[in-house]
Amino acid sequence: MARSISCAFFFDAEPAGEPGRHALDACALCSKPLRRDSDIFMYRGDTPFCSEECRYEQMHHDAACARQAASARRKQQQQQQQQAQRGRHGTAAATVSRKTDVSVASY
């Protein structure tokens, strides 16, 4: 006969690096304890929330952070492009001025 395999309910699994604390014990936003007999709203795979409102608030916060990070990246890229353009213009002027200061020795 085949041996029976015991399975643990997913609430009983401990996350790596946090012994003694179960993965789905509390809402990730408000820290409200999550009961095993109530609905749990998940976001990003393994993040539990006690309600749709908490999950939506986290999603809204993440979207705002992503927009802010994208804006900061665009601003940094624009600054780098401006510096590169200034560098090219400055290099050309320096090259011309060096060429005008060249003296030719005669033999």
Buried (B, 14 or more C-beta within 10 A) or exposed (E): EEEEEEEEEEBEEEEEEEEEEBBBEBBBBEEEEBEEEEEBBEBEEEBBBBBEEBBBBBEEEEEEEEEEEEEEEEEEEEEEEEEEEEEEEEEEEEEEEEEEEEEEEEE
